[in-house]
Amino acid sequence: MAKRPKTMKTNADTEYRQTVLPGIGRIKVPAHLSDDDILKEIRESDSQK
C-alpha cells in the first residue's frame, strides 16, 4: 500500500457524526462532510451500479 502523507487523516482519526438521510435512514458519516455532500456521493455510487 502506498504511504500516506503525514497530514492526511486515517479512517481511525476521522470524526464521525450520526445523520439521518431521507430514503436511507440513520447512518454514520465523516463529520467534515455536509449532508448534501453525502447525498451527492450516494447518488454517484448508485448510478455506477
N, C-alpha and C positions, 0 to 999 in steps of 0.2 A: 504494500500500500504506500502511496505517496505520502511523504511527510507534510504535515500541515504547517503553515506559518504559525509562529507562536501567538500571534494576535488573534487568530481565529478561535472562536469558542467551539468546544466539542459538544456533543449532544448532552453529556453529563453536566456541562456548565449552563446549558440553556435553561432559562426560567420558563416554566410552563404556567399557563392560566387556564381555567375552565371556561369554556364558552358554549353557548347553545346556539346552533345554527339552524335556520329553518330548513326542514326537509332532511336534516342529518341528525339532529339531536345534540346531546351533550358530548363534547369532545375536548381533549386537551390540546392546546396549541401553543407554539412558542410565543412568549409574551411580546416579542418585538413585532409580530405580525398583527395587522388590524383584521377585523372580521372580513372586511372587503377583500383584503389580500388573500385570506384563506379561501373564501368563496371562489375567487378567481383561480387559485391553484387547483381546487377541486374540480371546477368546470374544465380546466385544461386537461387534467388527468383523466376525467371521464370521457372527454372527446377523443382521447388517444386510443381507447379500447377498440 
